[in-house]
């Protein structure tokens, strides 16, 4: 097996990321993930590796993070996000796909719903209601996601979001 290279690299104090993410919605809730050392949540997913197409990358990430196979749906959004975190300016390209999980993987009132270890971190997964401002209260990143998830468009959209201070 050849060496794996994630498409995330530093350039002069800045960082480029190519990330895929799963929009997993069940019973009016969306699944979000939090790593043990983060103060925010994100959609399940991760970085694409060199030579890997985005959909198989997301299937791989879901299996690694949730321990189950997701069924890929359509591409919902592409994004170009610019933000600052931990002293670095990020330029992130994101692809967001609809994903469904097996029937037994539904909101059941537990918080967190699922806890797993992933790449040396404890990853806690939560089902969060799509209404009532719960997503904003969880500090979901990127910041444009709560509004997007409350009203997912019928076809794919492209979003450019810049939250760097100038």
N, C-alpha and C positions, 0 to 999 in steps of 0.2 A: 504494500500500500504506500502511495506517495505521501509526502508531508502535506498536512493541511494548512492552508493560509486563509484566515478570515479577512474579509475586505474592510479592514479598519486599520488606519495607519496615521501616525503623526507626521505633520509637516510644519516645522518652525513654530511650535507652540499652538498649532491648530490640529484638528483631527477630522479625518474623513471616515464616515461609516456608511455601509450599504446594509440596510436592515429590512427584514421581512417580519410581518406581524399578522396574527390571527384575530379576526373579529368573530368571537364565539358568543352567540346570543342564544339564551334559552329562558323561557318563562319570564320574559321582561327583564332579564339580567344579562350583564356582559361579564366575561371572565377576565380578570386582571391579575397581574403577578407583581410581587415585591421581593427584591433580594434583601437579605438580612441587614446590609449596611446602607440601604437607600431610604430616603425620606419621601419617596414618590412611588407610584405604581405605573406599570406599563402593560400593554397588551402582550400576551405570550408570543414568543418569537425570538429572533436573534439575528446574528450577522450571517450573511451569505459568504460562502467560501469561494476562492478562486476556482473558476471552471464549473461552478454549480449554478444551475438555473434556479430562479426564485421559488417556484412552487415546490420542487423537491427539497430545497433548503428549509422551507417552512414545515414540510412533513417531518423532516429530520429533527428540527427544533422542537416540535410538539411532542414527538416521541421521547426526546431527551428530557424535556422539562416536565411533562405530564405523565409519562410512562404509558401512554396509550396512543393509538393511531387516530389521527383526525382525517376527516373526509374533506378534500379541497373543494371549495366553491369558487365563485367568480372573483376576479379582481375588483375591489371596491374603490380603491384610491391609490394614487401615487403622490408622494410628497417630497418637497425639498424643504428641510427644516434647518434653520440656523439658530444656534443657541450657545450659551456659555455655561459650562459646568466644570467644577474642580480645576479652575485656572486655565481651561482650554476653551477655545472657540471651536464649535462643532459645525460641520457641514454634513448633513445626513440625508441620504436618499432612502426613502421608505416605500415599500409596496405592501398594501393591506388587502388581505384576502378574507372572504367569508370562509369559515371552517365550522364543521359540525363534529361533535364528539359522539362516542357510542351512547346509546339510549340511557344507560345508567348514570352518565355524567351530567347531572342536572343540579340546579340549586336545591339544597336540602336544609338550609338554615345554619349549617356549620360555618364558623369563621375562625381560622381559614378553612376552606373547603378541602384543600389538598396541600400538603407540605412535602417537598422533595429536595434532595441535594442536587445541585447542578454546578459544575465547574468550580467546586470549592465553596459555594455559597448555599445557604438555606433559602429556598425559593418558596414563598407562601403564596397560594392562589386563592382569590376571593371572587365570589359572585356578587356583583354590585348592581343594584337597581338602576335602570336606565332613566328613571324619572326622579324628580324631587331634589335634584342637585347633589345626589350622592357621589357622582363621579368627580365633581369639582372638589368635594370634601376629601376625597382620597388622594388628591394631588396627582391626577392622571396626566402623564406626559406622552407625546407632545401636547402642548396646551390647547391646540385646536380640536383635539379628539372628543372631549365631552359633548360639544355642540354637534359635531359630526355624527356621533353614535346615537344621540337622541333623535336624529332624523336622517338615517342612512339613505343617500340618494338611490334612485333606480338604476343608474348606470355609473360607470367609473368616472371619477373626478380627479383633477390634478390640483394639489394645494401647495402654495408657497407660503411659508410661515417664518418670519424673522423676528426673534425676540432678543437679539443682541442689543446692548446699549451702545449708542454711537458716541 
